[in-house]
Amino acid sequence: MNFKGAVSSFLVMGLLFSGCSAIQNSNPAKQTSGSQDIAQVIEFPSNKYPETAAHIKDAIANGKTDICTIDRDGAAERRKQSLANVPTKKGYDRDEYPMAMCVRP
């Protein structure tokens, strides 16, 4: 696998499609394991997407990682698996965290 970088903090699929930009953060990101450097810190706009932000916070509070190692090649299959039991609802997005582009630990 070609490791391009690790992305930390609040991430979600909506972030990728919303046009939000990555923000360089002067505060070092918390790294829980491994020896790779944190390449980029992403801040999720909770004022713009409050429900999605709440879902991300809940997922992290319940043990999901706040670190994303990007692997886009496997994203379609991970998305299919993570949303398999989540029904669609007209007018709503199905949030997934970690996002499909992130390798699951």
N, C-alpha and C positions, 0 to 999 in steps of 0.2 A: 504494500500500500504506500502511496506517495503522500507523506505527511506534509501538508501545506502550512498548517498552523493550528493553533488552538484558540478558540474564541470563548471568552468567559463572560459571565453575568447573565442577564435576562435576555433570552433568545426565543424566538418563536417564528413559525412560518410566515406569519403576517408581516414580520419585520423585513423579511427578504423581498416581499412583494410591495411593500408600502412606500418604498423610496427613501426610507430612513437611512441616514448615513452613519458609518462607523465613526466613533469619536475617540481620539487618542486620550487616554486618561493618565494624568500624572501620578495617580495613586497606583501602586503595584497591585496586580490582581492576586487573589489568594490561590495558591496552587496546592492541591491536597496530595498529589502523588506524581511520580514520574520526574524526569529530568529535563523535559522540553521547556523552552521558554514560552511565556504567554506572548502571542504575536499581536493580538488585538483585543481590546475591550469594547464591547457593544453595550450601549445604554438603550433600553427599550422605552419608548415614549408612553408611559402609563397614563398620562393625561389625554392622549389621543386614542388609546385602546385600553380602557380601564378593565374590561372583563378579561381580556387576554392576559393583561399584566397580573391580575388576581390569580388566574389559573397557573401562571408561571411561578408566582410566589408560593402558592399552595403546593405545587409539585416539588419545589426545592425544599420547602419546610417539611415535606413528607419523605425526604431522602433522595430525591432525584439530584443528579449532579448539576452544578452551575458551570461546568466546563464542557465545551463542545469541540471535539476533534472532527474536522470536516472531512467527509468522504462522500462526495456527491454521486459516485458510481453506484452505491448501494441504496440511494435515497428512495427510489420508487418502491422497492421491496419493503423497506422499513416503514414507509408511509402506509402501504397496504396493510401491513401487520398491525401497526399502532392504531389505525382507524377502523379496523375490521368490525369491531363491536360497538362503534359509535354511529348511531343513525344520523342521517342528514336531516336538517330542519330548514325550511325555506326562510331565507333572509339572514341566516346565521352561518358562520364558519365553524369548522371543527378544529379546535386548537389541538396541537400535539406538542408535547414537551417531554423529552428533548425533541427538537425538530428532526425531520426525516434525514436531513443532510448530515446530522451528527451521528457518529458511531456510538452505539449504546455500550456502556461499560459492562 
